[in-house]
Every structure is written in structure tokens, then in C-alpha cells.
Amino acid sequence: MKTALYIAAMAIVTYLIRMIPFTSIRGKIRSRFIRSFLYYIPYTVLAAMTIPAIFFSTGDARTAAVGAAAAFIMSYFGLPLTAVAFGASAAAFVASLIF
Amino acid sequence: MTKTKHFLKGLYNAVPIGLGYLFVSFSFGIMAVKSGLTTAQATVISATNLTSAGQAAGVEIIADGGTIIQIILTQLLINLRYALMAIALSQKLAPEFTMPHRVFAAFGITDEIFAMASMEKSLNPFYMYGMIVTSAAGWVTGTFLGASAGSILPASISDALGIMLYGMFAAIVIPEARKQKSVLVAALTAAAFSVFFKFVIKTVPVGFVIIICASAAAAVAAVLFPVKDEEEQEAAA
């Protein structure tokens, strides 16, 4: 029950974030600080979510480190999201066979 | 073009998105079940949220026994980027994109759909619906398969798949950090804060850690590197 409530909260909040600006805001946000803040938010959220969690994501720090290294290298060379996601998994899997 | 043609074009153009989502959400399904959710719960989350980072964070908080306030604040912060995308898209809507269409289509503003939609000069609602259907089909199917079949997979494979979403996040941040020093500084600052909370201040719940780290780092970057209008355009593209 509690989980259902949490899931509903996630869905409602996520929808409202998309819907309210899409139906109402047409003007440009004037505050340069807020525009800048909003510009960096996606990157800081993803960075904070990824590090250090990625190193705990496979249940073994060594395979996770190999997978993370693969992800970082492939991302650096601009490979598509799906390729990086697979490559990281494949690297972690291969590492798990070795360790 | 007729409504049907717009819709079909959307269905077709979003096939790469749908395929990508299928595999990434497979990883989400595994992660959700590992965190103690049922297959049905994981699938409902994907069908009603249609977003990767927000769902992953939500599940982390649920697993951590977090509060509903943490869930709401985290979703607000993580998904705030959709508000920006919605604002950007609202500037390029076709005249057919009436208010009821806005109310429905808003559900489907994801990073990838936004990227495709923003390439349109005049965005047709049925084109957007087409893209949403293909993308959501991949996202929900993948979640269901990951959540239900993930436990059938050998542990070594499902463990390895657990890293997928994080790999995708890296693939979003790193290329941009390579191009822009400001993004690099913002991401490294956020990562440093996050490591600090993980190993030094261990008592703060994960939901708040993400909010605090992301907000602080974005504020630092906003002060050090205020964006110009062109950068905002680039971010929208």
C-alpha cells in the first residue's frame, strides 16, 4: 500500500513537471542564475547518481570498476547511449568470468 | 500530411528510441525487483513515469525506506529538466497542437523524444503521439521482461546488467563534459559531493543526497559559468 502511494506520487509529480510548463509557460525565464542552474541540473543529477553508485552496481567492486571504466571510455569517444550501456555490462560480465 | 501520416511517421522515427529503451528498461526492471518491488509495480512505474533517472532514484528511495517527501522532492529535481524541455517545445508547436493535445503529449517528453521533437520546425501532435507509442512500448515491455525474467538469468548476467543504466547516464554526461569545461566542473563537483556523502556523512538518506549534491553543484556552476543564450539553444538541440 505504501509502495503504491509512492508510485502514484512519482507518476503525478513527473507528469506535472512536464504538463504545467507545456501548457502554460511561454515566456523566457529572465533570471540568468536560474537559467544557468537549470542548464547544469541534468548533468549534476546524473553525475551524483552515477558516482559512486556505479561502483556498487554489480555487487562486486572489481567487476563494477571494469564496467565503469568501459562506460567512461566509450562515453568519452561519444558512442551512442545504448552502445555504452551494453558495453559497460559486457565488460562487467567478462570481468566476472576472470575474477 | 494527414493525422495518420504524422502518427505513422512518429511511430517509425522512434524505432531506435524504442529499441534503446527496451534494453535500458530491462536493466531497470532487474534493479526494481532486486530492490524489493514486484514485477507489476516495476511495470506500472515505467508505464506511468516514462523516465530513467527519476525511476531509478524513486526505486532507490523506496528500497531505502525513504519518505514520500523525499520521493516528491527527488522527482521534482531529477525531472526538472523536462520542464525546460517542455518550455522549449512549447515554442515550436504547430497550430494543430491545441490545449488538449498539450495535456496528453506532455506525458511523453523524455530526453530522446524531446531531441527528436525539437528537430521539427512545427511540431504536430500526432507525430509526437507516434513517437511516444513506440518509445513507451519499448520502455514498458523491457521493464516487464527485466523484472520477470531477470531472476531467471544467472546471477553473473543480471549483476552485469545492473550497471547498464549508469552506463547510459555516463554516456549523457561525459560527451558534454568533454565539450564544455563548465559541464565538466559541474559534474565533477556533484560527483565529489556525492562521494563525500557516501563515505563521510553516511546518515543522510539517498534521496536527499541526490538533491543536495545536484543543487549545490549546479549552483556553483551557475555562479562560475553563467549560461549564454546560445548555450541554452544548444542544450535544447
Interface residues (C-beta under 8 A of the other chain):
Chain A: T3 A4 L5 Y6 I7 A9 M10 A11 V13 T14 Y15 I17 R18 M19 I20 P21 F22 T23 I25 R26 I29 R32 F33 R35 S36 F37 L38 Y39 Y40 I41 P42 Y43 T44 V45 L46 A47 A48 M49 T50 I51 P52 A53 I54 S57 T58 G59 D60 T63 A64 G67 A68 A70 A71 F72 M74 S75 Y76 G78 L79 P80 L81 T82 A83 V84 A85 F86 G87 A88 S89 A90 A92 F93 S96 L97
Chain B: L19 G20 F23 V24 S27 L37 Q41 V44 I45 T48 N49 L50 T51 A53 G54 Q55 A56 A57 G58 I61 I62 I68 I71 I72 Q75 L76 L77 I78 N79 L80 R81 Y82 A83 L84 A86 I87 L89 S90 Q91 M99 R102 V103 A105 A106 F107 I109 S156 I157 D159 A160 L161 G162 I163 M164 L165 Y166 G167 M168 F169 A170 A171 I172 V173 I174 P175 E176 A177 R178 S182 V183 A186 A187 L188 T189 A190 A191 F193 S194 V195 K198 F199 V209 I210 C213 A214 S215 A217 A218 A219 A221 A222 V223 F225 P226 V227 E231 E232 A235
